[in-house]
Amino acid sequence: MGNIGSGEVLVILVLGLLVLGPERLPEFARKIGNFLKEAKRMSRSFQEELRSAVEDPDIEMKARAQGALLSQETQNNHDLEDQST
C-alpha cells in the first residue's frame, strides 16, 4: 500500500468515521477495497500482456533487425558528415 504507516491509517479511519459516519464507513471501505482489487487485477493483466508481447520471438527478431538497420543508417550518416567536413 505504499509508505502509509499505522499512524496515517488511524488518522484516515478517524476522518472517515467523522465524515461518513459509523453506518456508511464499512460500506465505503468495502467499495474502496473492491476498487483496489480491480485496479491490481487490471495492472497485473496489462503487465502480463506487455511481458508476452516483449517475449514474443517474432517481435523480438523484427525489433532487433530494425535496430540494426537504424544503427547502420546512423553510422552511414556520420560517415557522410565526416567526409563532407
C-alpha positions as CSV (number, residue, x, y, z in Angstrom):
1,M,0.0,0.0,0.0
2,G,3.0,2.3,-0.3
3,N,4.6,4.2,2.5
4,I,1.5,4.6,4.7
5,G,2.2,3.9,8.3
6,S,-0.1,2.8,11.1
7,G,-0.5,6.4,12.3
8,E,-1.6,7.6,8.9
9,V,-4.1,4.7,8.6
10,L,-5.5,5.6,12.0
11,V,-6.0,9.3,11.0
12,I,-7.7,8.2,7.8
13,L,-10.1,5.9,9.6
14,V,-11.0,8.6,12.2
15,L,-11.6,11.2,9.4
16,G,-13.6,8.6,7.5
17,L,-15.7,7.9,10.6
18,L,-16.3,11.6,11.2
19,V,-17.2,12.4,7.5
20,L,-19.2,9.2,6.6
21,G,-20.5,8.2,10.0
22,P,-20.5,4.7,11.5
23,E,-23.3,3.4,9.2
24,R,-21.7,4.2,5.9
25,L,-18.0,3.7,6.7
26,P,-18.0,-0.2,6.4
27,E,-19.8,0.0,3.0
28,F,-17.4,2.7,1.8
29,A,-14.4,0.6,3.0
30,R,-15.7,-2.4,1.0
31,K,-16.1,-0.3,-2.1
32,I,-12.5,1.1,-1.8
33,G,-11.3,-2.5,-1.3
34,N,-13.1,-3.7,-4.4
35,F,-11.8,-0.8,-6.4
36,L,-8.2,-1.5,-5.3
37,K,-8.6,-5.2,-6.0
38,E,-9.9,-4.5,-9.5
39,A,-7.1,-1.9,-10.2
40,K,-4.5,-4.5,-9.2
41,R,-6.1,-7.1,-11.4
42,M,-6.1,-4.7,-14.4
43,S,-2.4,-3.8,-13.7
44,R,-1.4,-7.5,-13.5
45,S,-3.3,-8.2,-16.7
46,F,-1.6,-5.3,-18.5
47,Q,1.9,-6.4,-17.3
48,E,1.2,-10.0,-18.5
49,E,0.2,-8.7,-21.9
50,L,3.2,-6.5,-22.2
51,R,5.5,-9.2,-21.0
52,S,4.1,-11.7,-23.5
53,A,4.5,-9.2,-26.3
54,V,8.1,-8.4,-25.4
55,E,9.0,-12.1,-25.1
56,D,7.4,-13.0,-28.5
57,P,10.3,-14.2,-30.6
58,D,8.9,-12.8,-33.9
59,I,8.5,-9.4,-32.4
60,E,12.0,-9.5,-30.9
61,M,13.6,-10.6,-34.2
62,K,11.8,-7.7,-36.0
63,A,12.9,-5.2,-33.4
64,R,16.5,-6.4,-33.5
65,A,16.5,-6.2,-37.3
66,Q,15.1,-2.7,-37.2
67,G,17.6,-1.6,-34.5
68,A,20.5,-2.9,-36.6
69,L,19.1,-1.1,-39.6
70,L,18.8,2.2,-37.7
71,S,22.3,1.7,-36.3
72,Q,23.7,1.2,-39.8
73,E,21.9,4.3,-41.1
74,T,23.2,6.3,-38.2
75,Q,26.7,5.1,-38.9
76,N,26.4,5.9,-42.6
77,N,25.1,9.4,-41.8
78,H,28.1,10.0,-39.5
79,D,30.5,8.8,-42.2
80,L,28.9,11.1,-44.8
81,E,29.2,14.1,-42.4
82,D,32.9,13.2,-41.7
83,Q,33.6,13.1,-45.5
84,S,31.9,16.5,-46.1
85,T,34.0,18.3,-43.5
